[in-house]
């Protein structure tokens, strides 16, 4: 225990403690700013990778002649270890589909989107990048996903269900997509 018998010593101790507290607060503020800026840089990098993926998909799909097949390697858009909770995916729509992202009515489009997979169109409208594919039709191979089910199924004791959606989910590592064109139909299929 420190005993200070005079006022001058007490003021000196009080000043040192105050400086220490202010220094700690300053360091914490700097750390918060650094973490925030790192998040912005990381988010910007993911969006650039999403744009790159869409550029690759569109250019390869539009360059195919009937009967051709080509592979595309796309960068991972998910954080390491979060493959099951990642909301980035590839989806496609045809001009005659009933539900399609608003900006692309009457067009065949391929999209790289970020959002919940239970509402594909809304996810692509809000946080999606889409491009037109010049073909008679687009097909995306069905992939199985475990998703949360609605309250009706919870009565039966189920909380998740395996469903098939016409999307390709991104992962934290590279994904390989086979793009083929047969009879005017461009197909996208995840390999592996």
Residue frames as a rotation matrix with the C-alpha (Angstrom) as fourth column:
UNK 1
0.582 0.813 0.000 0.00
0.813 -0.582 0.000 0.00
0.000 0.000 -1.000 0.00
UNK 2
-0.426 -0.706 0.566 1.31
0.693 -0.657 -0.298 3.41
0.582 0.265 0.769 -0.92
UNK 3
0.446 0.506 -0.739 0.97
0.850 -0.499 0.171 6.16
-0.282 -0.704 -0.652 1.68
UNK 4
-0.299 -0.475 0.828 1.35
0.658 -0.731 -0.182 9.70
0.691 0.490 0.531 0.63
UNK 5
-0.113 0.190 -0.975 1.52
0.952 -0.262 -0.162 12.27
-0.286 -0.946 -0.151 3.35
UNK 6
-0.561 -0.094 -0.822 1.65
0.060 -0.996 0.073 15.43
-0.826 -0.008 0.564 1.31
UNK 7
0.482 0.859 -0.173 -0.68
-0.040 -0.176 -0.984 16.92
-0.875 0.481 -0.050 -1.29
UNK 8
0.142 -0.505 -0.851 2.04
-0.933 -0.355 0.055 17.32
-0.330 0.787 -0.522 -3.91
UNK 9
-0.858 -0.476 0.195 2.77
-0.418 0.866 0.273 13.57
-0.299 0.152 -0.942 -3.94
UNK 10
-0.257 0.858 0.445 -0.93
0.314 0.509 -0.801 12.75
-0.914 -0.066 -0.400 -4.11
UNK 11
0.568 0.439 -0.696 -1.40
-0.434 -0.559 -0.706 15.04
-0.699 0.704 -0.127 -7.12
UNK 12
-0.324 -0.779 -0.536 1.61
-0.925 0.142 0.353 13.43
-0.199 0.610 -0.767 -8.80
UNK 13
-0.851 0.066 0.521 0.15
0.021 0.995 -0.092 9.93
-0.525 -0.068 -0.849 -8.28
UNK 14
0.165 0.986 -0.003 -3.29
0.193 -0.035 -0.981 11.07
-0.967 0.162 -0.196 -9.48
UNK 15
0.346 -0.121 -0.930 -1.70
-0.801 -0.554 -0.225 12.54
-0.488 0.823 -0.289 -12.65
UNK 16
-0.717 -0.687 -0.118 0.20
-0.664 0.622 0.415 9.29
-0.211 0.376 -0.902 -13.36
UNK 17
-0.572 0.598 0.561 -2.93
0.323 0.793 -0.516 7.17
-0.754 -0.114 -0.647 -12.97
UNK 18
0.449 0.765 -0.461 -4.90
-0.112 -0.463 -0.879 9.52
-0.886 0.446 -0.123 -15.23
UNK 19
-0.025 -0.556 -0.831 -2.17
-0.956 -0.230 0.182 9.38
-0.292 0.799 -0.526 -17.89
UNK 20
-0.896 -0.303 0.325 -2.13
-0.253 0.949 0.186 5.58
-0.365 0.085 -0.927 -17.70
UNK 21
-0.144 0.933 0.328 -5.92
0.373 0.359 -0.856 5.36
-0.916 -0.001 -0.400 -18.11
UNK 22
0.538 0.324 -0.778 -5.88
-0.482 -0.639 -0.600 7.78
-0.691 0.698 -0.188 -21.06
UNK 23
-0.448 -0.774 -0.447 -3.05
-0.859 0.235 0.454 5.81
-0.247 0.588 -0.770 -22.69
UNK 24
-0.794 0.215 0.569 -4.99
0.160 0.976 -0.146 2.54
-0.587 -0.025 -0.810 -22.35
UNK 25
0.299 0.950 -0.093 -8.13
0.211 -0.161 -0.964 4.16
-0.931 0.269 -0.249 -23.81
UNK 26
0.270 -0.278 -0.922 -6.07
-0.814 -0.577 -0.065 5.56
-0.514 0.768 -0.382 -26.70
UNK 27
-0.798 -0.602 -0.011 -4.55
-0.537 0.703 0.467 2.15
-0.274 0.378 -0.884 -27.47
UNK 28
-0.467 0.710 0.527 -7.99
0.404 0.702 -0.587 0.51
-0.787 -0.061 -0.614 -27.37
UNK 29
0.500 0.651 -0.571 -9.39
-0.191 -0.561 -0.806 3.12
-0.845 0.512 -0.156 -29.77
UNK 30
-0.170 -0.652 -0.739 -6.51
-0.939 -0.121 0.323 2.53
-0.300 0.748 -0.592 -32.17
UNK 31
-0.899 -0.148 0.412 -7.13
-0.097 0.985 0.142 -1.24
-0.426 0.088 -0.900 -32.04
UNK 32
0.017 0.983 0.184 -10.85
0.338 0.167 -0.926 -0.75
-0.941 0.078 -0.330 -32.75
UNK 33
0.470 0.110 -0.876 -10.05
-0.634 -0.648 -0.422 1.44
-0.614 0.753 -0.235 -35.77
UNK 34
-0.575 -0.758 -0.309 -7.51
-0.782 0.399 0.479 -1.10
-0.240 0.517 -0.822 -37.09
UNK 35
-0.717 0.384 0.582 -10.00
0.270 0.922 -0.277 -3.98
-0.643 -0.042 -0.765 -36.76
UNK 36
0.359 0.895 -0.266 -12.70
0.103 -0.321 -0.941 -1.89
-0.928 0.311 -0.207 -38.48
UNK 37
0.233 -0.341 -0.910 -10.39
-0.878 -0.476 -0.047 -0.96
-0.418 0.810 -0.411 -41.36
UNK 38
-0.836 -0.522 0.167 -9.26
-0.428 0.812 0.397 -4.57
-0.343 0.261 -0.902 -41.74
UNK 39
-0.280 0.836 0.472 -12.94
0.409 0.548 -0.730 -5.58
-0.869 -0.011 -0.495 -42.01
UNK 40
0.558 0.465 -0.687 -13.48
-0.345 -0.623 -0.702 -2.98
-0.755 0.629 -0.187 -44.74
UNK 41
-0.257 -0.743 -0.618 -10.44
-0.937 0.036 0.347 -4.19
-0.235 0.668 -0.705 -46.67
UNK 42
-0.849 -0.038 0.528 -11.52
-0.050 0.999 -0.008 -7.81
-0.527 -0.033 -0.849 -46.26
UNK 43
0.138 0.981 0.139 -15.07
0.298 0.093 -0.950 -7.06
-0.944 0.173 -0.280 -47.45
UNK 44
0.444 -0.042 -0.895 -13.74
-0.713 -0.621 -0.325 -5.11
-0.542 0.783 -0.306 -50.43
UNK 45
-0.646 -0.747 -0.158 -11.48
-0.715 0.520 0.467 -8.05
-0.267 0.415 -0.870 -51.36
UNK 46
-0.559 0.534 0.635 -14.41
0.314 0.845 -0.434 -10.49
-0.768 -0.043 -0.639 -51.20
UNK 47
0.512 0.791 -0.335 -16.45
-0.002 -0.389 -0.921 -8.22
-0.859 0.472 -0.197 -53.48
UNK 48
0.057 -0.579 -0.814 -13.55
-0.944 -0.297 0.145 -7.99
-0.325 0.760 -0.563 -55.94
UNK 49
-0.875 -0.366 0.316 -13.28
-0.290 0.921 0.261 -11.80
-0.387 0.137 -0.912 -55.91
UNK 50
-0.077 0.930 0.360 -17.04
0.356 0.363 -0.861 -12.06
-0.931 0.062 -0.359 -56.52
UNK 51
0.575 0.239 -0.782 -16.72
-0.517 -0.634 -0.574 -9.69
-0.634 0.735 -0.241 -59.48
UNK 52
-0.434 -0.818 -0.378 -13.77
-0.867 0.264 0.423 -11.70
-0.246 0.511 -0.823 -60.82
UNK 53
-0.702 0.245 0.669 -15.79
0.127 0.967 -0.222 -14.92
-0.701 -0.071 -0.710 -60.49
UNK 54
0.395 0.918 -0.037 -18.68
0.188 -0.120 -0.975 -13.41
-0.899 0.378 -0.220 -62.42
UNK 55
0.278 -0.387 -0.879 -16.32
-0.853 -0.520 -0.041 -12.09
-0.442 0.761 -0.475 -65.12
UNK 56
-0.776 -0.619 0.117 -14.87
-0.527 0.740 0.418 -15.60
-0.345 0.263 -0.901 -65.55
UNK 57
-0.411 0.697 0.588 -18.29
0.356 0.716 -0.600 -17.29
-0.839 -0.037 -0.543 -65.67
UNK 58
0.558 0.692 -0.458 -19.74
-0.106 -0.489 -0.866 -14.82
-0.823 0.532 -0.200 -68.16
UNK 59
0.077 -0.583 -0.808 -16.77
-0.935 -0.323 0.144 -14.73
-0.346 0.745 -0.571 -70.51
UNK 60
-0.866 -0.422 0.268 -16.39
-0.334 0.888 0.317 -18.51
-0.372 0.185 -0.910 -70.60
UNK 61
-0.194 0.877 0.439 -20.12
0.396 0.479 -0.783 -19.13
-0.898 0.022 -0.440 -71.03
UNK 62
0.637 0.494 -0.592 -20.42
-0.244 -0.599 -0.763 -16.58
-0.731 0.630 -0.262 -73.84
UNK 63
-0.141 -0.778 -0.612 -17.33
-0.930 -0.108 0.351 -17.93
-0.339 0.619 -0.709 -75.63
UNK 64
-0.520 -0.077 0.851 -18.59
-0.093 0.995 0.033 -21.52
-0.849 -0.063 -0.525 -75.89
UNK 65
-0.523 0.388 -0.759 -19.72
-0.811 0.050 0.584 -23.02
0.265 0.920 0.288 -79.17
UNK 66
0.562 0.809 0.174 -22.39
-0.827 0.544 0.142 -25.74
0.020 -0.223 0.975 -79.20
UNK 67
0.858 -0.180 -0.481 -20.95
0.099 0.977 -0.189 -29.06
0.504 0.115 0.856 -77.99
UNK 68
-0.138 -0.975 0.174 -18.03
-0.020 -0.173 -0.985 -27.48
0.990 -0.139 0.004 -76.10
UNK 69
0.850 0.253 -0.461 -17.12
0.434 0.156 0.887 -27.80
0.297 -0.955 0.023 -72.43
UNK 70
-0.052 -0.871 0.488 -14.70
0.010 -0.489 -0.872 -25.70
0.999 -0.040 0.034 -70.36
UNK 71
0.228 0.029 -0.973 -13.55
0.932 0.281 0.227 -25.60
0.280 -0.959 0.037 -66.72
UNK 72
0.228 -0.150 0.962 -13.41
-0.126 -0.984 -0.124 -22.47
0.965 -0.093 -0.244 -64.56
UNK 73
-0.216 -0.338 -0.916 -11.55
0.901 0.293 -0.320 -22.14
0.376 -0.895 0.241 -61.27
UNK 74
0.362 0.466 0.808 -13.14
0.087 -0.879 0.468 -19.54
0.928 -0.099 -0.358 -59.02
UNK 75
-0.697 -0.676 0.237 -11.65
-0.139 -0.196 -0.971 -17.99
0.703 -0.710 0.043 -55.87
UNK 76
-0.312 0.555 -0.771 -13.19
0.891 0.452 -0.036 -18.80
0.328 -0.699 -0.636 -52.49
UNK 77
-0.231 0.318 0.920 -15.48
-0.050 -0.948 0.315 -16.11
0.972 0.027 0.235 -51.10
UNK 78
0.802 0.582 -0.134 -16.02
0.043 0.167 0.985 -17.54
0.595 -0.796 0.109 -47.62
UNK 79
0.260 -0.694 0.671 -13.96
-0.949 -0.312 0.046 -17.12
0.178 -0.649 -0.740 -44.48
UNK 80
-0.523 -0.575 -0.629 -11.78
-0.421 0.816 -0.396 -20.10
0.741 0.057 -0.669 -43.63
UNK 81
-0.978 0.108 -0.177 -13.80
0.204 0.650 -0.732 -22.68
0.036 -0.753 -0.657 -41.73
UNK 82
-0.486 0.846 -0.219 -17.19
-0.310 -0.401 -0.862 -21.08
-0.817 -0.351 0.457 -42.50
UNK 83
-0.974 0.064 -0.218 -18.13
-0.194 0.263 0.945 -23.11
0.118 0.963 -0.244 -45.58
UNK 84
-0.574 0.802 -0.167 -21.42
0.804 0.590 0.070 -24.30
0.154 -0.095 -0.983 -44.04
UNK 85
0.144 0.647 -0.749 -22.52
0.723 -0.585 -0.366 -20.80
-0.675 -0.489 -0.552 -43.03
UNK 86
-0.821 -0.508 -0.261 -21.28
0.178 -0.661 0.729 -18.99
-0.543 0.552 0.634 -46.12
UNK 87
0.195 0.974 -0.113 -24.00
0.278 -0.166 -0.946 -17.08
-0.941 0.153 -0.303 -47.97
UNK 88
-0.218 -0.320 -0.922 -22.17
-0.782 -0.508 0.361 -16.59
-0.584 0.800 -0.140 -51.30
UNK 89
-0.097 0.229 0.969 -23.51
0.336 0.924 -0.185 -18.60
-0.937 0.307 -0.167 -54.23
UNK 90
-0.928 -0.107 -0.356 -23.90
-0.313 -0.292 0.904 -18.77
-0.201 0.951 0.237 -58.01
UNK 91
-0.141 0.929 0.342 -27.44
0.313 0.370 -0.875 -18.78
-0.939 -0.017 -0.343 -59.39
UNK 92
-0.985 -0.162 -0.057 -28.93
-0.006 -0.297 0.955 -18.47
-0.172 0.941 0.291 -62.85
UNK 93
-0.093 0.995 -0.039 -32.26
0.067 -0.033 -0.997 -17.54
-0.993 -0.095 -0.064 -64.37
UNK 94
-0.682 -0.002 0.732 -33.85
0.718 0.187 0.670 -17.83
-0.138 0.982 -0.126 -67.78
UNK 95
-0.967 0.247 0.064 -35.81
-0.218 -0.932 0.290 -15.07
0.131 0.266 0.955 -69.47
UNK 96
-0.212 0.955 -0.208 -39.05
-0.309 0.136 0.941 -17.03
0.927 0.263 0.266 -69.15
UNK 97
-0.634 -0.034 -0.772 -38.69
0.661 0.494 -0.565 -17.77
0.401 -0.869 -0.291 -65.40
UNK 98
0.441 0.890 0.118 -41.47
0.631 -0.401 0.664 -16.35
0.638 -0.218 -0.738 -63.24
UNK 99
0.938 -0.218 -0.269 -39.11
0.095 -0.585 0.806 -15.02
-0.333 -0.781 -0.528 -60.57
UNK 100
0.276 -0.872 0.404 -35.91
0.882 0.063 -0.468 -13.34
0.383 0.485 0.786 -61.73
UNK 101
-0.363 -0.434 -0.824 -33.80
0.723 -0.689 0.044 -10.41
-0.587 -0.580 0.564 -60.42
UNK 102
0.477 0.789 -0.387 -35.67
0.423 -0.592 -0.686 -7.24
-0.771 0.163 -0.616 -61.38
UNK 103
0.123 -0.503 -0.856 -32.91
-0.552 -0.751 0.362 -5.64
-0.825 0.428 -0.370 -63.46
UNK 104
-0.795 -0.592 -0.136 -32.70
-0.475 0.466 0.746 -8.67
-0.378 0.658 -0.652 -65.73
UNK 105
0.151 0.919 0.363 -36.26
-0.144 0.384 -0.912 -9.38
-0.978 0.085 0.190 -66.81
UNK 106
0.938 0.339 -0.074 -36.44
-0.152 0.208 -0.966 -11.06
-0.312 0.918 0.247 -70.23
UNK 107
0.254 -0.910 -0.328 -32.74
-0.846 -0.045 -0.531 -12.04
0.469 0.412 -0.781 -70.15
UNK 108
0.793 -0.203 -0.574 -30.83
0.356 0.919 0.167 -15.21
0.494 -0.337 0.801 -69.35
UNK 109
0.427 -0.624 0.654 -28.51
-0.676 -0.701 -0.228 -14.30
0.601 -0.345 -0.721 -66.47
UNK 110
0.243 -0.473 -0.847 -25.83
0.678 0.707 -0.201 -15.82
0.694 -0.525 0.492 -64.30
UNK 111
0.598 0.057 0.800 -25.34
-0.394 -0.848 0.355 -14.21
0.698 -0.527 -0.484 -60.87
UNK 112
-0.415 -0.634 -0.653 -22.92
0.567 0.381 -0.730 -14.29
0.712 -0.673 0.201 -57.97
UNK 113
0.282 0.719 0.635 -24.97
-0.197 -0.605 0.772 -13.38
0.939 -0.343 -0.029 -54.92
UNK 114
-0.862 -0.470 -0.190 -24.65
0.133 0.152 -0.979 -12.93
0.490 -0.869 -0.069 -51.18
UNK 115
-0.337 0.787 0.517 -27.67
-0.910 -0.414 0.036 -13.66
0.242 -0.458 0.855 -49.02
UNK 116
-0.338 0.310 0.889 -29.90
-0.510 0.734 -0.449 -16.31
-0.791 -0.605 -0.090 -47.59
UNK 117
-0.971 -0.159 -0.177 -30.48
-0.235 0.528 0.816 -19.22
-0.037 0.834 -0.550 -49.92
UNK 118
-0.510 0.848 0.146 -34.16
0.666 0.497 -0.556 -19.53
-0.544 -0.187 -0.818 -48.98
UNK 119
0.683 0.678 -0.273 -34.92
0.312 -0.608 -0.730 -16.44
-0.661 0.413 -0.627 -51.10
UNK 120
-0.106 -0.843 0.527 -32.55
0.866 0.182 0.466 -16.55
-0.489 0.505 0.711 -54.07
UNK 121
0.184 0.221 0.958 -34.14
0.819 -0.574 -0.025 -13.75
0.544 0.789 -0.287 -56.10
UNK 122
0.970 0.212 0.118 -34.15
0.109 -0.815 0.569 -11.30
0.217 -0.539 -0.814 -53.21
UNK 123
0.497 -0.859 -0.125 -30.55
0.388 0.091 0.917 -12.16
-0.776 -0.505 0.379 -52.29
UNK 124
-0.274 -0.621 0.735 -29.49
0.936 0.005 0.353 -11.43
-0.222 0.784 0.580 -55.88
UNK 125
0.498 0.499 0.709 -31.56
0.617 -0.779 0.115 -8.23
0.609 0.380 -0.696 -56.07
UNK 126
0.998 -0.039 -0.041 -30.03
0.007 -0.632 0.775 -6.85
-0.056 -0.774 -0.631 -52.87
UNK 127
0.329 -0.944 0.037 -26.42
-0.643 -0.195 0.740 -8.08
-0.692 -0.267 -0.671 -52.94
UNK 128
0.412 -0.143 0.900 -25.94
0.488 0.869 -0.086 -9.75
-0.770 0.474 0.428 -56.26
UNK 129
-0.308 -0.521 -0.796 -23.85
-0.622 -0.522 0.583 -9.24
-0.720 0.675 -0.164 -59.34
UNK 130
0.318 0.516 0.795 -25.50
0.313 0.734 -0.602 -10.52
-0.895 0.440 0.072 -62.51
UNK 131
-0.556 -0.457 -0.694 -24.58
-0.559 -0.412 0.720 -10.69
-0.615 0.788 -0.026 -66.19
UNK 132
0.578 0.769 -0.275 -26.44
-0.691 0.281 -0.666 -11.73
-0.435 0.575 0.693 -69.28
UNK 133
-0.506 -0.625 0.595 -25.48
-0.122 0.734 0.668 -15.02
-0.854 0.265 -0.447 -70.90
UNK 134
-0.120 0.424 -0.898 -26.17
-0.965 -0.261 0.006 -15.25
-0.232 0.867 0.440 -74.60
UNK 135
-0.996 -0.090 -0.008 -27.85
-0.090 0.976 0.199 -18.64
-0.010 0.198 -0.980 -74.89
UNK 136
-0.339 0.924 -0.176 -31.25
-0.146 0.133 0.980 -20.20
0.929 0.358 0.090 -75.40
UNK 137
0.804 0.594 -0.009 -31.34
-0.134 0.195 0.972 -21.31
0.579 -0.780 0.236 -71.76
UNK 138
-0.309 -0.859 0.409 -29.24
-0.723 -0.067 -0.687 -21.60
0.618 -0.508 -0.600 -68.57
UNK 139
0.731 0.459 -0.505 -29.08
0.000 0.740 0.672 -24.60
0.682 -0.491 0.541 -66.26
UNK 140
-0.189 -0.736 0.649 -27.39
-0.895 -0.143 -0.423 -24.86
0.405 -0.661 -0.632 -62.89
UNK 141
-0.341 0.014 -0.940 -26.85
0.100 0.995 -0.022 -28.37
0.935 -0.102 -0.340 -61.53
UNK 142
0.680 0.657 0.325 -28.85
-0.310 -0.144 0.940 -29.04
0.665 -0.740 0.105 -58.39
UNK 143
-0.536 -0.830 -0.154 -26.82
-0.088 0.236 -0.968 -29.16
0.840 -0.505 -0.199 -55.19
UNK 144
0.371 0.665 -0.648 -27.98
0.590 0.371 0.718 -30.42
0.717 -0.649 -0.254 -51.81
UNK 145
-0.572 -0.490 0.657 -27.92
-0.190 -0.701 -0.688 -28.06
0.798 -0.518 0.308 -48.84
UNK 146
-0.291 0.458 -0.840 -28.95
0.924 0.362 -0.123 -28.35
0.248 -0.812 -0.529 -45.23
UNK 147
-0.651 0.147 0.744 -31.22
-0.070 -0.989 0.134 -25.41
0.755 0.035 0.654 -44.42
UNK 148
-0.907 0.417 0.065 -33.44
-0.106 -0.075 -0.992 -24.35
-0.409 -0.906 0.112 -41.55
UNK 149
-0.644 0.753 0.134 -37.03
0.568 0.354 0.743 -25.45
0.512 0.555 -0.656 -42.00
UNK 150
-0.413 0.567 0.713 -40.20
-0.415 -0.814 0.407 -23.55
0.811 -0.128 0.571 -41.14
UNK 151
-0.555 0.215 0.803 -42.29
-0.826 -0.026 -0.564 -23.83
-0.101 -0.976 0.192 -37.96
UNK 152
0.537 0.819 -0.202 -44.60
-0.838 0.546 -0.013 -26.48
0.099 0.176 0.979 -39.47
UNK 153
0.374 -0.473 -0.798 -41.75
-0.120 0.828 -0.547 -28.97
0.920 0.300 0.253 -39.75
UNK 154
-0.616 -0.611 0.497 -40.57
-0.547 -0.122 -0.828 -28.18
0.567 -0.782 -0.259 -36.22
UNK 155
0.224 0.781 0.583 -43.76
-0.971 0.229 0.066 -29.82
-0.082 -0.582 0.809 -34.92
UNK 156
0.898 0.072 -0.434 -42.47
-0.202 0.943 -0.263 -33.07
0.391 0.324 0.862 -36.39
UNK 157
0.783 -0.622 0.000 -39.20
0.211 0.266 0.941 -32.63
-0.585 -0.737 0.339 -34.52
UNK 158
0.241 -0.712 0.660 -37.13
0.965 0.102 -0.242 -31.52
0.105 0.695 0.711 -37.54
UNK 159
0.532 -0.105 -0.840 -35.07
0.218 -0.942 0.255 -28.35
-0.818 -0.319 -0.479 -37.40
UNK 160
-0.307 -0.599 -0.739 -33.02
-0.697 -0.387 0.604 -28.82
-0.648 0.701 -0.299 -40.56
UNK 161
0.626 0.542 0.561 -33.76
0.062 0.682 -0.728 -30.48
-0.778 0.491 0.393 -43.83
UNK 162
-0.572 -0.802 0.169 -31.73
0.192 0.070 0.979 -31.50
-0.797 0.593 0.114 -46.87
UNK 163
0.627 0.775 -0.080 -33.10
0.129 -0.205 -0.970 -29.77
-0.768 0.598 -0.228 -49.96
UNK 164
-0.251 -0.661 0.707 -31.88
0.892 0.126 0.435 -29.34
-0.377 0.739 0.558 -53.54
UNK 165
0.563 0.337 -0.754 -31.44
0.084 -0.932 -0.354 -25.86
-0.822 0.136 -0.553 -54.95
UNK 166
0.681 -0.320 0.658 -30.27
0.721 0.138 -0.679 -24.79
0.127 0.937 0.325 -58.41
UNK 167
0.864 -0.475 0.171 -27.20
-0.493 -0.866 0.086 -22.99
0.107 -0.159 -0.982 -57.07
UNK 168
0.335 -0.850 -0.406 -23.48
0.559 0.526 -0.641 -23.49
0.759 -0.012 0.651 -56.64
UNK 169
0.991 0.031 -0.130 -22.26
0.129 -0.483 0.866 -22.54
-0.036 -0.875 -0.483 -53.17
UNK 170
0.357 -0.913 0.196 -18.89
-0.400 -0.339 -0.851 -20.89
0.844 0.226 -0.487 -52.69
UNK 171
0.754 -0.256 -0.604 -16.35
0.621 0.578 0.530 -22.17
0.214 -0.775 0.595 -50.19
UNK 172
0.768 -0.539 -0.346 -13.26
-0.141 -0.669 0.729 -20.77
-0.625 -0.511 -0.590 -48.50
UNK 173
-0.357 -0.911 0.209 -10.99
0.034 0.211 0.977 -22.41
-0.934 0.356 -0.044 -51.08
UNK 174
-0.732 0.014 -0.681 -11.09
-0.657 -0.281 0.700 -22.56
-0.182 0.960 0.215 -54.88
UNK 175
0.119 0.747 0.655 -14.10
-0.080 0.664 -0.743 -24.13
-0.990 0.036 0.139 -56.52
UNK 176
-0.916 -0.395 -0.071 -14.10
-0.134 0.133 0.982 -25.68
-0.379 0.909 -0.175 -59.97
UNK 177
0.118 0.989 -0.093 -17.09
-0.280 -0.057 -0.958 -25.20
-0.953 0.139 0.271 -62.24
UNK 178
-0.728 -0.222 0.649 -17.71
0.502 0.472 0.725 -27.05
-0.467 0.853 -0.232 -65.49
UNK 179
-0.044 0.679 -0.733 -19.43
-0.451 -0.668 -0.592 -24.89
-0.892 0.304 0.336 -68.11
UNK 180
-0.775 -0.157 0.613 -20.85
0.401 0.628 0.667 -26.62
-0.489 0.762 -0.423 -71.17
UNK 181
-0.276 0.694 -0.665 -23.11
-0.728 -0.603 -0.327 -25.73
-0.628 0.394 0.671 -74.07
UNK 182
-0.911 0.098 0.401 -25.37
0.290 0.843 0.453 -28.24
-0.293 0.529 -0.796 -75.79
UNK 183
-0.286 0.826 0.485 -28.26
0.900 0.057 0.432 -27.36
0.329 0.560 -0.760 -78.13
UNK 184
-0.118 0.169 0.979 -28.02
0.119 -0.976 0.183 -23.72
0.986 0.138 0.095 -77.07
UNK 185
0.900 0.436 0.006 -28.31
0.019 -0.052 0.998 -24.53
0.435 -0.899 -0.055 -73.35
UNK 186
-0.156 -0.951 0.266 -25.43
-0.368 -0.194 -0.909 -23.35
0.917 -0.239 -0.319 -71.15
UNK 187
0.796 0.385 -0.466 -24.96
0.206 0.553 0.808 -25.55
0.569 -0.739 0.361 -68.07
UNK 188
-0.071 -0.766 0.639 -22.97
-0.730 -0.397 -0.557 -24.80
0.680 -0.506 -0.531 -64.92
UNK 189
0.831 0.294 -0.473 -21.94
0.033 0.822 0.569 -27.65
0.556 -0.488 0.673 -62.65
UNK 190
0.433 -0.680 0.592 -19.70
-0.901 -0.307 0.307 -27.70
-0.027 -0.666 -0.746 -59.59
UNK 191
0.406 -0.416 -0.814 -16.97
-0.136 0.853 -0.503 -30.32
0.904 0.315 0.290 -59.78
UNK 192
-0.566 -0.708 -0.422 -15.89
0.226 0.360 -0.905 -32.07
0.793 -0.607 -0.044 -56.58
